[in-house]
Amino acid sequence: MIPIAPRETPLALRRRLAIFLIGAILGLCALLTRLWVLQVIEGEEKRTLSENNRIRLHRVHATRGTVLDRNGQVVVDSRPSFDATLVPEDSHDLAATVETVAQLLNQSSAETQAILHQAKGRPAFQEVTVKRDVSWDDMMALETHQLDLPGVNLTITPRRSYPLGTNLAHLLGYVGEIDEKQLAADNRYHMGDLVGKTGLERGWEPYLRGVDGGEQIEVDAVGRKLRVLREVEEVPGNTVTLTVDLQLQAAAERALGGNDGSIVALDPNTGEILTYVNHPSYDPNTFAHGINPHQWRELMKDPHHPLANRAIQGQYPPGSTFKIVMATAALEQGVINPFTRIHCNGGVQFGGHFFRCWKKGGHGSVDLHEALVQSCDVFFYQVAQRLGIDTIARYARMFGLGMPTGIALEHEKSGIIPDTAWKKKRFNQPWYAGETLSVAIGQGYVTSTPLQMANLIATVAAGARYRPHFVKQVTTPDGEVLEQAGPERVAELSVRDTTLKQVRDGLRDVVMSDHGTGKKARVKGIEVAGKTGTSQVVKIGEVRLKAHQMPWQSRDHAWFVAYAPVDNPAIAVAAVVEHADGGGGAVAAPIVQEVLTAFFQQRDEREKHRYAQNRSQTDRPL
């Protein structure tokens, strides 16, 4: 057998093997070197970064407290909302991510810049709210492009809900994102939190806000939540119960209708607010969702001023409703008595001016009772000359005019009650006697708010002045009472019983007498006391025009104030209709009549219900 020699490996192949082996050795060395750098030199730093990126602390917003009316009906609540949020450190290109999100959510470039501005002032790990309360379509768009949007998430947060819409908005107020000033004042808040900005939401913020909870969560490389590692439950806000009656509020809203103006109803024995109507109004849900610049401009430019809280900020001449003050001052000061008669022939000449009565041709000879019932201007012109402006001002302040009522709402106006010192300070001029005649019928410099006038008529009804309030109690989610509001008597009406009786008798016949100017406020089966008023917006010329013949902005305001029942007052109401198509008796009195009718119907129904319940319990077999 011939032996076979071993085959030699070709030279070219040996070279290739050598190159491959050297490359493999070098690659392995490079890999080992890199692992050594990562594990040894940069190990601690990388380990820290890894843990920080994997574990996040996520704040869980507390649900804001519920608001109820006096009968337990929900006035303000919270609902779950999906918000689009962004954690800047999870985004490799923040500007590009924000721009993409803005396009998906149909946001403007200005809104996009605002989001970037928010991100600049915060730590990179803190989430920024891109858009609140996103729609279903927006949610689907974000979820579809989730992998292209690192750091963008959808979070569920409680959103404030105002089911009444524009109704009661000026009393409830609204919530909005906290500003830098508020943030600096209270370290319990964080940038992006929603806080009460006006009204009840602002005043009762400490009770309503609750205590936030938290989650320790694990996230992936793009910031998406994988699982919850640890959780701290949030504590919901407290429940606030109002003094307002929603059924009566709805009746008052219907009564005012589309007119601009305000209606305020009080319990004269406690100062509890039963209704609080302002028209036009705004929808606080707009602010809870996040109002955009266009919506804000529309509200600010509206010539009817829907943001104005007319009940406490609308300062109107009270017109003839001010004659309640005049009658009280005249009797107390003794410048007239119940039998004093003054002749009215349609006006009175004083200096170079003729002060007219509202009734052309006059009322003839009238006493105080008749002057109140028929609202004779000439009678009170004469009374004003005998009293003088400083005495009139003193009695007006006794009824709470010319000063804030003290209601727990921001920016309440005090109105104006002029006197000699006021004019000297305001205009550096002396007081002229002719100006006193204008004050006598609630014109000239005199102004008051609807709440002040409701408080005035309530003071007549109760014989004392109470501080108006609209919160009945505050309770925890477990039902524990934290705060219970009670009547706060501010001042007694320091006048003689005979004076108060004569004024009350006159106000009763304003409504109940066939000659009264307020007979359109009558309620079947109930005695009502009240006073009409018509306040001029522009000076009356020689030719008397009907309201419909004048431009809307030049028409008079119509007033009516009332309380009922006369013998045991349970409700006091003031209503003002701006630029009305008629006077107080024709326009405002029927509005108050609707409110009073609804009040007593509801009272009767509740009494019948209680009687039926008591009867069923009594008849239950043992």
C-alpha positions in Angstrom: 0.0 0.0 0.0 1.4 3.4 -1.0 1.1 6.0 1.9 -0.8 9.3 1.2 0.9 12.5 2.2 -1.1 15.1 4.2 -2.7 18.0 2.2 -1.1 21.4 2.9 -3.3 24.4 3.8 -3.1 27.0 1.0 -1.2 30.1 1.9 -4.1 32.5 1.1 -6.4 30.6 3.5 -3.9 30.7 6.3 -3.6 34.4 5.9 -7.4 34.8 6.1 -7.6 32.7 9.2 -4.8 34.7 10.8 -6.6 38.0 10.1 -9.9 36.6 11.4 -8.2 35.4 14.5 -6.5 38.7 15.1 -9.8 40.6 14.5 -11.7 38.3 16.9 -9.0 38.8 19.6 -9.1 42.6 19.1 -12.9 42.6 19.2 -13.0 40.6 22.3 -10.4 42.9 23.9 -12.5 45.9 22.9 -15.6 44.3 24.4 -13.8 43.4 27.6 -12.4 46.9 27.8 -15.8 48.5 27.3 -17.4 46.2 29.9 -14.6 47.0 32.3 -15.2 50.8 31.8 -19.0 50.3 32.3 -18.8 48.0 35.2 -15.8 49.4 37.1 -15.1 53.0 36.1 -18.6 54.2 35.3 -20.4 51.4 37.2 -21.8 53.5 40.1 -23.0 56.3 37.8 -24.7 54.0 35.4 -26.3 52.0 38.2 -27.8 55.2 39.7 -29.1 56.4 36.3 -30.6 53.0 35.6 -32.4 52.9 38.9 -33.6 56.5 38.6 -35.0 56.0 35.1 -36.7 52.7 36.1 -38.4 53.9 39.3 -40.6 57.0 39.3 -42.7 58.8 42.0 -46.0 59.7 40.5 -48.3 62.1 42.4 -52.0 61.2 42.5 -54.2 64.3 42.7 -56.8 64.3 45.4 -60.5 64.6 44.3 -61.8 68.0 45.1 -64.6 68.2 47.6 -68.3 68.1 46.6 -70.6 71.1 46.9 -74.3 70.5 47.8 -77.3 72.8 48.1 -79.2 73.1 51.4 -81.3 70.0 50.5 -78.4 67.8 49.5 -78.6 68.2 45.7 -75.2 68.2 44.0 -74.0 71.7 42.9 -70.4 71.0 42.1 -68.7 67.7 41.7 -65.5 66.1 40.1 -65.3 63.6 37.3 -62.4 61.5 35.9 -60.5 63.2 33.1 -57.7 62.0 30.7 -54.8 64.5 30.5 -51.9 64.4 28.1 -48.7 64.8 30.0 -45.0 64.9 29.1 -41.9 64.1 31.1 -39.1 66.1 29.5 -36.2 63.9 30.5 -37.8 60.9 28.6 -37.8 62.8 25.4 -34.6 62.8 23.3 -35.8 65.9 21.3 -38.2 67.9 23.5 -39.1 70.5 20.9 -39.8 67.9 18.2 -41.9 65.8 20.6 -44.0 68.8 21.7 -44.5 69.9 18.1 -45.7 66.4 17.2 -48.1 66.3 20.1 -49.4 69.7 19.3 -50.2 68.6 15.7 -51.9 65.5 16.9 -54.0 67.5 19.4 -54.7 70.3 16.9 -53.0 72.9 19.1 -51.7 76.2 17.9 -48.0 77.2 17.8 -48.7 79.7 20.6 -50.0 76.8 22.8 -47.0 74.8 21.8 -44.6 77.6 22.9 -46.5 77.8 26.2 -45.9 74.1 26.9 -42.1 74.6 26.2 -42.1 77.5 28.5 -43.6 75.4 31.3 -41.0 72.7 30.7 -38.1 75.2 31.1 -39.0 76.2 34.6 -39.3 72.7 36.0 -37.0 69.7 36.8 -36.7 67.4 33.8 -38.3 64.5 35.7 -41.5 66.4 36.5 -44.4 66.0 34.2 -45.9 68.9 32.2 -49.6 68.9 31.3 -49.8 69.3 27.5 -53.6 69.2 27.3 -56.3 68.7 29.9 -59.4 66.7 29.4 -58.5 65.3 26.0 -61.2 63.9 23.7 -61.6 60.2 22.6 -60.1 61.1 19.2 -57.1 62.8 20.8 -56.6 59.8 23.1 -56.6 57.4 20.1 -54.1 59.6 18.2 -51.7 59.7 21.1 -52.0 55.9 21.7 -51.4 55.1 18.0 -48.2 57.2 17.9 -47.0 56.2 21.4 -43.7 54.8 20.2 -42.9 58.0 18.4 -43.7 60.1 21.5 -41.2 59.2 24.3 -42.2 60.7 27.6 -45.8 61.4 26.6 -48.5 59.7 28.6 -52.2 59.8 29.3 -53.0 60.2 33.0 -56.4 60.1 34.8 -57.0 63.1 37.0 -60.1 64.4 38.7 -61.6 67.3 36.8 -64.0 69.9 38.3 -67.5 69.6 37.0 -70.2 72.3 37.2 -73.5 70.6 36.2 -75.5 73.8 36.6 -73.4 75.5 33.9 -73.9 79.3 34.1 -76.3 79.0 37.0 -74.8 80.2 40.3 -71.4 80.7 38.6 -70.5 84.0 40.3 -71.1 82.5 43.8 -69.3 79.2 43.1 -66.4 80.7 41.2 -64.0 78.5 39.2 -60.7 76.7 39.4 -57.6 77.4 37.3 -53.9 76.5 37.2 -51.9 77.9 40.1 -49.7 80.9 39.3 -46.2 81.7 40.5 -47.4 84.0 43.3 -49.7 81.4 44.8 -47.0 78.7 44.4 -44.5 80.8 46.3 -47.0 81.4 49.1 -47.8 77.7 49.8 -45.3 74.9 49.3 -48.0 72.3 49.5 -48.8 73.0 45.8 -46.9 72.1 42.7 -46.7 73.8 39.3 -49.7 72.7 37.2 -52.0 72.2 40.2 -55.6 73.5 39.9 -56.7 75.9 42.7 -59.8 78.0 43.4 -59.5 81.3 41.6 -62.8 83.1 42.6 -65.9 82.6 44.7 -66.5 79.6 46.9 -63.7 77.7 45.1 -61.2 80.3 46.3 -62.6 81.1 49.7 -63.0 77.5 50.8 -59.9 76.2 49.0 -58.3 74.8 52.2 -61.4 72.7 52.8 -62.0 71.6 49.2 -58.5 70.7 48.0 -57.9 67.4 49.8 -54.5 65.7 50.3 -52.7 64.2 47.3 -51.5 60.6 47.3 -48.7 59.0 45.4 -47.5 56.0 43.5 -44.0 54.5 43.2 -44.1 53.1 39.6 -41.8 51.2 37.3 -41.4 52.6 33.8 -39.8 51.5 30.6 -37.2 53.2 28.4 -39.7 55.7 27.0 -41.4 56.5 30.3 -44.5 54.2 30.0 -45.8 52.8 33.3 -45.1 49.1 33.7 -46.4 48.4 37.2 -47.1 50.1 40.6 -44.6 49.2 43.3 -46.0 51.1 46.2 -49.1 53.3 46.7 -50.3 56.0 49.1 -54.0 56.7 49.0 -55.1 60.3 48.4 -57.6 62.0 50.8 -60.6 63.6 49.1 -61.6 67.1 49.9 -64.4 67.9 52.3 -68.1 68.4 51.4 -69.4 72.0 51.5 -73.2 72.4 52.0 -74.6 75.7 50.8 -77.5 77.7 52.2 -78.8 78.1 48.6 -82.0 76.3 47.5 -81.5 74.9 44.0 -85.2 74.7 43.3 -85.7 78.3 44.3 -82.6 79.3 42.4 -84.0 77.8 39.2 -87.2 79.6 39.7 -85.4 82.9 40.1 -83.3 82.2 37.0 -86.5 81.6 35.0 -88.1 84.8 36.5 -85.2 87.0 35.4 -85.1 85.3 32.0 -83.0 87.0 29.4 -82.8 90.4 31.2 -79.5 91.7 32.5 -79.7 92.1 36.3 -79.6 90.3 39.6 -81.9 88.7 42.1 -80.8 88.0 45.7 -83.0 86.3 48.3 -82.2 86.0 52.0 -83.6 84.5 55.1 -84.1 87.7 57.1 -83.7 85.9 60.4 -80.3 84.4 59.7 -78.7 86.1 56.7 -78.6 82.8 54.8 -78.6 83.4 51.0 -81.4 81.4 49.3 -80.9 82.5 45.7 -78.0 84.4 44.0 -78.8 85.2 40.4 -76.6 87.2 38.0 -77.3 87.6 34.4 -75.6 87.4 32.0 -73.3 84.7 33.4 -70.4 82.5 32.3 -69.8 78.7 32.4 -67.1 77.8 34.9 -66.6 74.5 33.1 -64.8 76.6 30.5 -62.1 77.5 33.1 -62.0 73.9 34.5 -61.2 72.6 31.0 -58.5 75.3 30.5 -59.8 78.4 28.8 -58.0 79.4 25.6 -57.1 83.0 24.7 -59.9 83.3 22.2 -62.6 82.4 24.8 -61.0 84.8 27.3 -61.1 87.7 24.8 -64.7 86.9 24.0 -65.7 87.1 27.7 -63.7 90.3 28.2 -65.1 92.1 25.1 -68.8 91.2 25.8 -70.6 94.5 26.2 -72.9 92.8 28.8 -70.0 91.9 31.1 -70.8 88.3 32.0 -67.8 88.0 34.4 -69.2 90.9 36.5 -70.6 89.7 39.8 -73.6 92.1 39.7 -75.0 91.1 43.1 -72.0 92.5 44.9 -70.2 94.6 42.3 -73.1 96.2 40.4 -73.5 99.7 41.9 -76.9 101.1 40.9 -78.9 104.1 42.0 -81.5 102.5 44.3 -84.3 104.8 43.1 -87.4 104.9 45.2 -86.4 101.9 47.3 -84.3 104.4 49.1 -87.5 106.0 50.5 -87.5 103.3 53.1 -84.4 105.0 54.6 -86.0 108.4 54.2 -89.2 107.4 55.9 -87.3 105.9 58.9 -85.1 108.9 59.3 -88.0 111.4 59.0 -90.0 109.7 61.7 -87.1 109.1 64.1 -85.8 112.7 63.7 -89.4 114.1 64.2 -89.3 116.3 61.1 -92.7 114.7 60.3 -95.2 112.6 62.1 -97.7 110.0 60.7 -100.3 112.8 60.2 -98.1 115.3 58.4 -99.4 116.0 54.9 -97.6 117.5 52.0 -99.2 118.6 48.7 -97.8 117.2 45.5 -98.7 119.0 42.3 -96.2 117.1 40.1 -92.9 118.7 41.2 -91.1 121.3 43.3 -89.1 124.3 42.4 -85.7 124.6 44.2 -83.2 127.2 43.1 -83.1 127.2 39.4 -84.2 123.6 38.9 -87.7 122.0 38.9 -87.6 118.6 40.6 -90.4 116.5 39.1 -92.5 113.7 40.6 -92.8 110.5 38.6 -96.5 111.1 38.3 -97.4 113.9 35.9 -99.9 116.2 37.6 -98.9 115.0 41.1 -100.5 112.9 43.9 -102.3 115.8 45.7 -102.2 115.9 49.5 -100.5 112.8 51.0 -99.2 111.7 54.3 -96.2 109.4 54.9 -98.2 106.2 54.5 -99.7 107.4 51.2 -96.3 108.7 50.0 -94.8 105.3 50.5 -97.7 103.4 48.9 -97.8 105.6 45.9 -94.1 106.5 45.9 -94.6 110.2 45.8 -91.3 112.0 45.0 -92.4 115.5 46.1 -93.2 114.3 49.6 -89.6 113.0 50.1 -88.1 116.1 48.4 -89.6 118.1 51.2 -88.6 115.6 53.9 -85.0 115.7 52.6 -84.8 119.5 53.0 -85.8 119.1 56.6 -83.4 116.3 57.3 -80.2 117.4 55.6 -77.7 115.2 53.8 -75.6 114.2 56.9 -78.6 112.9 58.8 -79.8 111.0 55.7 -76.4 109.4 55.3 -76.3 108.4 59.0 -79.6 106.5 58.7 -78.6 104.9 55.4 -75.5 103.5 57.0 -77.7 102.1 59.8 -79.3 99.9 57.2 -75.9 98.8 55.9 -75.6 101.0 52.8 -72.4 102.6 51.9 -70.3 99.7 53.3 -69.6 96.1 52.3 -72.0 93.6 53.7 -69.1 91.3 54.7 -70.1 88.4 52.5 -67.2 85.9 52.0 -66.7 86.8 48.3 -63.8 88.8 46.8 -64.1 92.3 45.4 -67.4 93.3 47.0 -68.3 97.0 46.3 -69.4 99.3 49.1 -71.7 101.5 47.0 -71.9 105.2 47.8 -73.7 107.1 50.5 -72.7 110.7 50.1 -72.4 113.4 52.8 -70.7 116.7 53.1 -67.3 115.1 54.2 -67.5 112.6 51.3 -68.0 115.3 48.7 -65.3 117.5 50.1 -62.8 114.5 50.0 -63.9 113.3 46.6 -64.3 116.5 44.7 -63.0 119.2 47.1 -66.3 120.9 46.8 -69.1 121.9 49.3 -72.4 120.1 49.4 -75.3 121.9 47.7 -78.8 121.8 49.1 -80.2 120.9 45.7 -78.2 117.7 45.7 -80.0 116.5 48.8 -83.3 116.4 46.8 -81.8 113.9 44.3 -80.6 111.8 47.2 -84.1 111.7 48.6 -85.3 109.5 45.8 -82.2 107.4 45.5 -80.5 109.3 42.7 -77.6 111.6 42.4 -74.5 110.2 44.0 -76.3 107.4 45.8 -75.5 103.8 44.6 -76.0 100.4 46.1 -75.6 96.7 45.2 -78.4 94.2 44.9 -77.1 92.3 48.0 -77.1 95.5 50.0 -80.7 96.2 49.1 -81.7 92.6 49.9 -80.0 93.1 53.3 -81.8 96.5 53.7 -85.3 95.0 53.3 -84.3 92.0 55.4 -83.3 94.4 58.1 -86.7 96.0 58.0 -88.3 92.6 58.2 -86.2 91.3 61.1 -85.5 94.5 63.0 -81.8 93.6 62.9 -79.0 93.3 60.3 -77.3 90.0 59.8 -74.1 89.2 57.8 -75.1 87.5 54.6 -73.5 84.0 54.2 -73.9 81.1 51.8 -72.2 78.2 53.4 -74.2 76.1 55.9 -71.6 73.6 57.0 -68.4 71.7 56.0 -68.2 68.0 56.6 -65.4 65.4 56.1 -65.9 62.5 53.6 -66.8 60.4 56.7 -69.5 62.8 57.7 -67.8 64.6 60.6 -68.8 68.2 60.9 -65.8 70.5 60.6 -67.5 73.8 60.5 -71.1 74.9 61.2 -72.3 78.3 60.2 -74.8 80.2 62.3 -76.5 83.6 62.2 -74.1 86.5 62.8 -76.0 89.6 64.0 -74.1 92.6 62.9 -76.3 95.4 64.3 -79.7 96.1 65.7 -82.0 98.5 63.9 -82.0 101.2 66.6 -85.3 102.8 65.9 -88.5 103.0 67.9 -91.0 100.2 67.5 -93.6 102.7 66.4 -91.3 103.9 63.6 -90.7 100.4 62.4 -94.4 99.6 62.5 -95.3 102.6 60.4 -92.7 101.9 57.8 -93.7 98.2 57.7 -97.4 99.1 57.3 -96.6 101.4 54.4 -94.5 98.7 52.7 -97.3 96.2 53.2 -99.8 98.5 51.4 -97.3 99.1 48.5 -98.2 95.5 47.5 -101.5 94.8 49.2 -103.3 98.1 48.5 -105.1 98.7 45.2 -103.3 102.1 45.1 -99.8 100.6 45.7 -97.1 100.7 43.0 -96.1 97.1 43.8 -99.4 95.2 43.5 -98.0 93.0 40.8 -96.0 91.3 43.5 -99.0 89.8 45.3 -98.9 86.1 46.2 -102.2 84.2 46.7 -102.8 83.6 50.4 -99.6 85.5 51.5 -99.2 89.1 52.7 -96.2 90.7 51.0 -94.5 94.0 51.9 -92.2 95.7 49.4 -91.1 98.8 47.6 -90.7 99.7 44.0 -87.9 101.7 42.5 -86.9 103.1 39.1 -83.5 104.6 38.8 -82.6 106.9 36.0 -79.6 106.2 33.8 -79.8 109.5 32.0 -81.4 112.8 32.9 -85.1 113.1 31.9 -85.8 115.8 29.4 -88.9 117.9 29.1 -90.5 115.4 26.8 -91.2 112.1 28.7 -90.3 109.1 26.5 -91.5 105.6 27.0 -88.8 103.0 27.7 -89.2 101.4 24.3 -88.7 104.8 22.6 -85.2 105.1 24.2 -81.9 103.4 23.3 -81.4 100.3 25.4 -78.4 101.7 27.3 -80.3 104.9 28.2 -83.3 103.1 29.8 -84.0 103.2 33.5 -83.1 100.3 35.9 -86.1 98.7 37.5 -86.0 97.7 41.3 -88.2 95.8 43.6 -87.4 94.8 47.2 -89.8 92.7 49.3 -90.3 90.4 52.3 -93.0 87.9 53.2 -95.1 86.9 55.1 -95.6 90.3 56.7 -96.5 88.9 60.1 -93.7 86.3 60.2 -91.0 87.1 57.6 -89.3 84.0 56.1 -87.8 85.5 52.9 -86.5 88.8 51.7 -85.8 89.5 48.1 -84.2 92.2 46.0 -84.3 92.3 42.2 -82.9 94.8 39.7 -83.4 94.7 36.0 -80.9 96.8 34.0 -82.2 99.1 31.3 -85.7 97.7 31.7 -88.7 98.2 29.4 -90.6 99.8 32.2 -90.4 100.8 35.9 -90.0 98.8 39.1 -93.7 98.1 39.5 -94.2 96.9 36.0 -91.0 94.9 35.4 -89.2 94.0 38.7 -92.3 93.4 40.9 -93.6 90.5 38.8 -90.2 88.9 38.8 -90.1 89.0 42.7 -93.7 87.6 42.7 -92.5 84.5 40.8 -89.7 84.0 43.3 -92.0 84.4 46.3 -94.6 82.1 44.8 -92.0 79.4 44.2 -90.7 79.8 47.7 -94.1 79.3 49.4 -95.1 76.5 47.1 -91.9 74.6 47.9 -92.5 75.3 51.6 -96.0 73.9 51.5 -94.9 70.8 49.6 -92.2 70.1 52.2 -94.6 70.6 55.1 -97.0 68.2 53.4 -94.2 65.7 52.9 -93.1 65.9 56.5 -96.7 65.6 57.7 -97.2 62.4 55.6 -94.0 60.9 56.9 -94.9 61.6 60.5 -98.4 60.2 59.9 -97.0 57.0 58.4 -94.7 56.6 61.4 -97.6 57.2 63.8 -99.9 54.7 62.1 -97.3 52.0 61.9 -98.4 49.0 64.0 -96.4 48.1 67.1 
